[in-house]
Amino acid sequence: MRWDAQRLDLDDPTTLPGMPSIRGLLRSVQVPEFPGLTFHEVRAKSALNRVPGQSAMPFPYTINPYRGCSHSCVYCFARRTHEWLELDSGRDFDTQVVVKTNLVQVLRRELARPTWQREHVALGTNTDPYQRAEGRYRLMPGVIRALAESGTPFSILTKGTLLRRDVPLLAEAARDVPLGLGISMAIWDDDLHAGLEPGVPSPRARLDLVKALADAGLPCGVFLAPVLPGLTDGTAELDAALEAIAAAGATGVTVIPLHLRPGAREWFTAWLARERPELVPRYQQLYARRAYVPADYRSWLSRRVAPLLAKHGLDRQSGGAARKADPAIAVGVPGDPEVGFPEGSLPTGGLPGARPKGEVGSPTCVPAKPAAGEQLALM
């Protein structure tokens, strides 16, 4: 396994005896509160990850407190990253969670460097910082404080309702630095939700989180992502989702269709063949030898979504302003005449609430095909 320079030399009776090839480099813990999960505690050498220079991402740095994710989303694009640890991208990704136990200490050291320019830092770009492990390790309060106290703007994208625990802390941080918050929602049908994202809090619970953030005066956008062809891209499904998002007080919406990278592709297509075999030919056509949907599907989805955004007051003209959002942090959304779904890109405002690069309030486009090795967003 690739765990070099991550020694955790602790003698603890709860340590598991497995993985002899890395004995002395790793502590693996199972606890009754989290049945079925194994936490691998490591010492990280760094906390801030530099986004590749060729990237079009609207943020230059990311932080990932955890690797692997107990949300267990079958479609999660980040699954393949577990293979770097010589773990599989399926059940291991769901149940073998790597925890960077010294993350906050390392982050504070990096933020104190004279060379640190206080550039935007994004969390939730790979695996979820508010997954179940956070309930045990409580890394995020320390991360939030470290970033805010150093004057570093940051944003968080999550599916985890555990973020609600940190609302007072986030409200305090927002007084000191630009802060963006985004909640990711993909599925509204309960049965489909249970089959494809069994470890994720319910859509209703996440909508309640959006409302709690709005009530606290924190701008919160929603990532309606990923949209699943033939499963969640119908007019009725999209209309119901956007109506609920608007009612919760979201300050913007970003719509992103499913992409199937290696690692996620195998698990999702196996689920599809088992549960919805009639859709297999359509997916074979859409994703033939590529990870991303073709341009004509993106254009079709944009045309379908645009009038629904307008209907629910989520388009640029009436969206953020209708919910008393600061126009300086409004996000671009699909259906904007200036944005649409141009070839090779999909609209976002970075993470909702984050100040985009360039003109204040203008949309920022995320590439539909990120650079090699780049992680985009939590899906």
C-alpha positions as CSV (number, residue, x, y, z in Angstrom):
1,M,0.0,0.0,0.0
2,R,1.1,3.6,-0.6
3,W,1.2,4.9,2.9
4,D,4.8,6.1,3.0
5,A,5.7,8.7,5.6
6,Q,2.3,8.4,7.4
7,R,3.5,6.6,10.5
8,L,1.1,6.4,13.4
9,D,3.0,4.5,16.1
10,L,0.3,4.1,18.7
11,D,-0.3,1.0,20.8
12,D,-4.0,0.8,21.1
13,P,-6.1,-2.3,22.0
14,T,-8.7,-1.4,19.3
15,T,-6.2,-1.5,16.5
16,L,-6.9,-4.3,14.1
17,P,-4.2,-6.8,13.2
18,G,-4.8,-6.8,9.4
19,M,-2.7,-5.4,6.6
20,P,0.7,-6.9,7.7
21,S,2.5,-5.4,4.7
22,I,2.2,-2.0,6.3
23,R,2.4,-3.0,9.9
24,G,3.6,0.0,12.0
25,L,2.4,2.6,9.4
26,L,-1.3,2.5,10.0
27,R,-3.9,2.1,12.8
28,S,-7.1,0.5,11.7
29,V,-10.1,1.0,14.0
30,Q,-13.6,-0.3,14.1
31,V,-16.1,1.1,16.6
32,P,-19.6,0.0,17.6
33,E,-21.1,3.4,16.6
34,F,-20.2,2.9,13.0
35,P,-20.9,-0.8,12.1
36,G,-19.3,-2.0,8.9
37,L,-16.8,0.8,8.7
38,T,-13.1,0.7,9.2
39,F,-11.2,3.9,9.9
40,H,-7.6,4.0,8.9
41,E,-5.9,6.7,10.9
42,V,-2.9,8.3,9.2
43,R,-0.6,11.3,9.6
44,A,-0.8,13.5,6.6
45,K,2.3,15.3,5.3
46,S,0.3,18.1,3.9
47,A,-3.2,19.5,4.1
48,L,-3.5,21.9,1.2
49,N,-3.6,20.3,-2.3
50,R,-2.6,22.5,-5.2
51,V,-5.1,22.3,-8.2
52,P,-3.1,21.6,-11.4
53,G,-2.0,24.7,-13.2
54,Q,-3.8,23.8,-16.4
55,S,-7.1,23.5,-14.6
56,A,-10.1,25.8,-15.2
57,M,-11.4,25.3,-11.7
58,P,-12.3,28.6,-9.9
59,F,-10.2,27.7,-6.9
60,P,-6.5,27.0,-6.7
61,Y,-6.4,24.8,-3.5
62,T,-8.5,21.9,-2.0
63,I,-8.5,20.1,1.3
64,N,-9.7,16.5,1.7
65,P,-9.9,15.4,5.4
66,Y,-11.0,11.8,4.4
67,R,-10.4,9.3,1.6
68,G,-13.2,6.9,0.8
69,C,-16.7,7.8,1.7
70,S,-19.5,6.0,3.7
71,H,-22.1,7.8,1.6
72,S,-21.7,4.9,-0.8
73,C,-23.0,6.7,-3.9
74,V,-22.8,4.1,-6.7
75,Y,-22.1,6.8,-9.2
76,C,-19.4,8.6,-7.3
77,F,-16.6,9.8,-9.7
78,A,-14.0,9.7,-6.9
79,R,-14.1,5.9,-6.5
80,R,-11.0,5.3,-8.5
81,T,-8.9,7.3,-6.1
82,H,-9.0,4.4,-3.7
83,E,-7.1,2.2,-6.1
84,W,-4.0,4.3,-5.4
85,L,-4.1,2.8,-1.9
86,E,-4.4,-0.7,-3.5
87,L,-8.0,-0.9,-2.3
88,D,-10.9,-1.5,-4.6
89,S,-13.2,1.2,-5.9
90,G,-16.4,-0.6,-4.8
91,R,-17.0,-1.9,-1.3
92,D,-13.6,-0.8,-0.1
93,F,-14.3,2.8,-1.1
94,D,-17.6,2.6,0.9
95,T,-16.3,1.0,4.0
96,Q,-12.5,1.6,4.3
97,V,-12.2,5.3,5.2
98,V,-8.8,7.0,5.5
99,V,-8.7,9.7,8.2
100,K,-6.0,12.4,8.3
101,T,-5.9,12.7,12.1
102,N,-3.3,15.5,12.2
103,L,-4.9,17.5,9.4
104,V,-5.7,20.6,11.5
105,Q,-2.2,20.9,12.9
106,V,-0.6,20.5,9.4
107,L,-3.1,23.0,7.9
108,R,-2.3,25.7,10.5
109,R,1.4,25.3,9.8
110,E,0.9,25.7,6.1
111,L,-1.4,28.7,6.5
112,A,1.2,30.4,8.7
113,R,3.9,30.3,6.0
114,P,5.0,33.8,4.8
115,T,4.4,32.5,1.2
116,W,0.7,31.7,1.7
117,Q,-1.3,34.2,-0.4
118,R,-4.7,33.4,1.1
119,E,-6.1,32.0,-2.1
120,H,-9.5,30.3,-2.2
121,V,-9.7,26.8,-0.7
122,A,-12.4,24.3,-1.6
123,L,-13.6,21.4,0.5
124,G,-15.8,18.6,-0.8
125,T,-14.1,18.4,-4.2
126,N,-13.3,14.7,-3.8
127,T,-14.9,12.9,-0.9
128,D,-17.4,14.4,1.5
129,P,-15.9,16.3,4.5
130,Y,-19.2,15.8,6.4
131,Q,-19.5,12.0,5.9
132,R,-20.1,9.8,8.9
133,A,-16.4,9.7,10.0
134,E,-16.6,13.4,10.8
135,G,-19.0,12.6,13.6
136,R,-16.2,10.7,15.3
137,Y,-13.1,12.7,14.4
138,R,-14.5,16.3,14.3
139,L,-11.9,17.7,11.9
140,M,-14.0,20.3,10.2
141,P,-14.4,22.8,13.2
142,G,-10.6,23.0,13.3
143,V,-10.3,23.4,9.6
144,I,-13.0,26.2,9.5
145,R,-11.3,28.1,12.4
146,A,-7.9,27.8,10.8
147,L,-9.0,29.1,7.5
148,A,-11.1,31.9,8.9
149,E,-8.4,33.0,11.4
150,S,-5.8,33.1,8.6
151,G,-8.0,35.3,6.4
152,T,-8.4,32.5,3.8
153,P,-11.6,32.4,1.8
154,F,-13.1,29.0,1.4
155,S,-16.1,27.0,0.2
156,I,-17.7,23.7,1.2
157,L,-19.8,21.3,-0.9
158,T,-21.5,18.4,0.9
159,K,-24.3,15.9,1.1
160,G,-23.8,15.5,4.8
161,T,-26.4,17.1,7.1
162,L,-23.7,17.0,9.9
163,L,-22.7,20.4,8.5
164,R,-25.7,21.7,10.6
165,R,-23.6,21.2,13.7
166,D,-21.1,23.8,12.4
167,V,-23.6,26.5,11.3
168,P,-22.8,28.9,14.2
169,L,-19.1,28.5,13.5
170,L,-19.7,29.1,9.7
171,A,-21.7,32.2,10.5
172,E,-18.8,33.5,12.6
173,A,-16.3,32.7,9.8
174,A,-18.5,34.4,7.2
175,R,-17.9,37.7,9.1
176,D,-14.2,37.4,8.5
177,V,-13.7,35.8,5.1
178,P,-15.7,35.1,1.9
179,L,-17.5,31.8,2.4
180,G,-19.4,29.7,-0.1
181,L,-21.7,26.7,0.8
182,G,-23.2,24.2,-1.5
183,I,-25.5,21.2,-0.9
184,S,-25.5,18.4,-3.4
185,M,-28.7,16.6,-4.3
186,A,-29.2,14.1,-7.1
187,I,-32.2,11.9,-6.4
188,W,-35.7,12.7,-5.2
189,D,-37.4,9.3,-5.5
190,D,-37.0,7.4,-2.2
191,D,-36.5,4.0,-3.7
192,L,-33.9,5.3,-6.2
193,H,-32.2,7.2,-3.4
194,A,-31.9,4.0,-1.3
195,G,-30.5,2.0,-4.2
196,L,-28.0,4.5,-5.5
197,E,-26.8,6.5,-2.5
198,P,-27.7,4.4,0.5
199,G,-25.4,6.2,3.0
200,V,-26.6,9.7,2.1
201,P,-29.1,11.6,4.3
202,S,-32.5,11.9,2.7
203,P,-33.4,14.6,0.2
204,R,-35.8,16.1,2.8
205,A,-33.0,16.3,5.4
206,R,-30.7,18.1,3.0
207,L,-33.5,20.5,2.1
208,D,-33.9,21.2,5.8
209,L,-30.2,21.9,5.9
210,V,-30.5,24.4,3.1
211,K,-33.3,26.2,4.9
212,A,-31.3,26.2,8.2
213,L,-28.4,27.9,6.3
214,A,-30.7,30.4,4.7
215,D,-32.3,31.2,8.1
216,A,-28.8,31.8,9.5
217,G,-28.1,34.3,6.8
218,L,-25.6,32.1,4.9
219,P,-25.9,31.9,1.1
220,C,-26.3,28.3,0.1
221,G,-26.6,27.0,-3.4
222,V,-27.6,23.5,-4.5
223,F,-25.9,21.2,-7.0
224,L,-28.6,19.2,-8.7
225,A,-26.0,16.6,-9.6
226,P,-25.6,14.3,-11.1
227,V,-28.7,14.2,-13.4
228,L,-29.1,10.6,-14.4
229,P,-30.3,10.1,-18.0
230,G,-33.6,8.2,-18.1
231,L,-33.9,8.2,-14.4
232,T,-34.0,11.8,-13.1
233,D,-34.0,14.0,-16.3
234,G,-37.7,13.9,-16.9
235,T,-39.6,17.2,-16.8
236,A,-41.7,16.1,-13.8
237,E,-38.7,15.0,-11.8
238,L,-36.7,18.2,-12.5
239,D,-39.7,20.4,-11.9
240,A,-40.4,18.8,-8.5
241,A,-36.7,19.1,-7.5
242,L,-36.4,22.7,-8.5
243,E,-39.7,23.6,-6.7
244,A,-38.4,22.1,-3.5
245,I,-35.0,23.7,-3.8
246,A,-36.6,27.1,-4.3
247,A,-38.9,26.7,-1.4
248,A,-35.9,25.8,0.9
249,G,-34.4,29.2,0.1
250,A,-31.4,28.2,-2.1
251,T,-29.5,31.1,-3.6
252,G,-28.7,29.3,-6.8
253,V,-28.7,26.0,-8.6
254,T,-26.1,24.2,-10.7
255,V,-27.2,21.3,-12.9
256,I,-24.7,18.7,-14.0
257,P,-25.3,15.5,-15.9
258,L,-23.8,12.2,-14.8
259,H,-20.3,11.4,-15.9
260,L,-18.9,7.9,-15.6
261,R,-15.2,7.7,-15.1
262,P,-13.4,4.4,-14.7
263,G,-14.0,3.2,-11.1
264,A,-17.5,4.5,-11.0
265,R,-18.5,3.2,-14.4
266,E,-18.2,-0.5,-13.4
267,W,-20.3,-0.1,-10.3
268,F,-23.0,2.0,-11.8
269,T,-23.4,0.0,-15.0
270,A,-23.6,-3.2,-12.9
271,W,-26.4,-1.6,-10.9
272,L,-28.1,-0.4,-14.1
273,A,-28.0,-3.9,-15.6
274,R,-29.5,-5.4,-12.5
275,E,-32.1,-2.8,-11.6
276,R,-33.0,-1.0,-14.9
277,P,-31.8,-3.3,-17.8
278,E,-34.0,-1.5,-20.3
279,L,-31.8,1.6,-20.0
280,V,-28.5,-0.2,-20.7
281,P,-28.6,0.4,-24.5
282,R,-29.2,4.1,-23.9
283,Y,-26.2,4.4,-21.5
284,Q,-24.1,2.4,-23.9
285,Q,-24.9,4.9,-26.6
286,L,-24.4,8.0,-24.4
287,Y,-21.2,6.9,-22.7
288,A,-19.8,4.6,-25.5
289,R,-16.1,5.1,-25.0
290,R,-16.2,8.3,-23.0
291,A,-16.9,9.5,-19.5
292,Y,-19.1,12.4,-20.4
293,V,-22.4,12.9,-22.1
294,P,-22.2,14.3,-25.7
295,A,-22.8,17.9,-26.4
296,D,-26.3,17.3,-27.8
297,Y,-27.5,15.8,-24.5
298,R,-26.1,18.8,-22.6
299,S,-27.9,21.2,-24.9
300,W,-31.1,19.2,-24.6
301,L,-30.9,19.2,-20.8
302,S,-30.2,23.0,-20.8
303,R,-33.3,23.6,-22.9
304,R,-35.4,21.5,-20.6
305,V,-34.1,23.1,-17.4
306,A,-34.2,26.8,-18.5
307,P,-37.9,27.3,-18.3
308,L,-38.2,25.4,-15.0
309,L,-35.5,27.7,-13.4
310,A,-37.5,30.7,-14.6
311,K,-40.7,29.2,-13.3
312,H,-39.3,28.7,-9.8
313,G,-37.4,32.0,-9.6
314,L,-34.0,30.3,-9.8
315,D,-32.7,31.8,-13.1
316,R,-30.3,34.7,-13.1
317,Q,-32.9,37.4,-13.4
318,S,-35.0,36.4,-10.4
319,G,-33.0,33.7,-8.5
320,G,-30.7,35.1,-5.8
321,A,-32.5,38.5,-5.6
322,A,-35.8,36.7,-4.9
323,R,-34.3,35.1,-1.9
324,K,-32.4,38.3,-0.8
325,A,-29.0,36.9,-1.8
326,D,-26.1,39.3,-2.2
327,P,-25.8,39.9,-5.9
328,A,-22.1,40.0,-5.5
329,I,-22.1,36.3,-4.8
330,A,-24.8,35.2,-7.2
331,V,-23.9,32.1,-9.2
332,G,-24.4,31.3,-12.8
333,V,-27.0,28.7,-13.5
334,P,-28.1,26.7,-16.6
335,G,-30.5,28.6,-18.7
336,D,-28.8,31.9,-18.4
337,P,-28.6,33.3,-21.9
338,E,-25.0,34.2,-21.4
339,V,-24.1,30.7,-20.2
340,G,-26.3,27.9,-21.4
341,F,-24.3,24.7,-21.8
342,P,-21.5,25.8,-24.2
343,E,-19.4,23.1,-25.8
344,G,-16.9,21.8,-23.4
345,S,-18.2,23.5,-20.3
346,L,-20.9,23.5,-17.8
347,P,-22.0,26.5,-15.7
348,T,-21.3,26.9,-12.1
349,G,-20.3,29.8,-9.9
350,G,-17.5,27.8,-8.4
351,L,-19.2,26.5,-5.2
352,P,-22.4,28.4,-4.7
353,G,-21.7,31.6,-2.7
354,A,-18.0,31.7,-3.6
355,R,-16.8,34.8,-5.4
356,P,-16.0,33.7,-9.0
357,K,-12.9,34.8,-10.8
358,G,-13.3,37.7,-13.2
359,E,-16.2,40.1,-13.1
360,V,-18.1,40.1,-9.8
361,G,-21.4,38.2,-10.2
362,S,-20.5,36.8,-13.5
363,P,-20.7,33.0,-14.2
364,T,-17.7,30.8,-14.1
365,C,-17.6,27.8,-16.3
366,V,-16.3,24.4,-15.2
367,P,-15.0,22.2,-18.0
368,A,-17.0,19.2,-18.9
369,K,-13.8,17.3,-19.3
370,P,-11.4,18.2,-16.4
371,A,-7.7,17.8,-16.9
372,A,-6.1,14.5,-16.1
373,G,-5.9,13.8,-12.4
374,E,-8.2,16.6,-11.5
375,Q,-11.2,16.2,-9.2
376,L,-14.2,18.3,-9.9
377,A,-17.1,18.2,-7.5
378,L,-18.8,15.9,-5.1
379,M,-21.2,13.7,-7.1
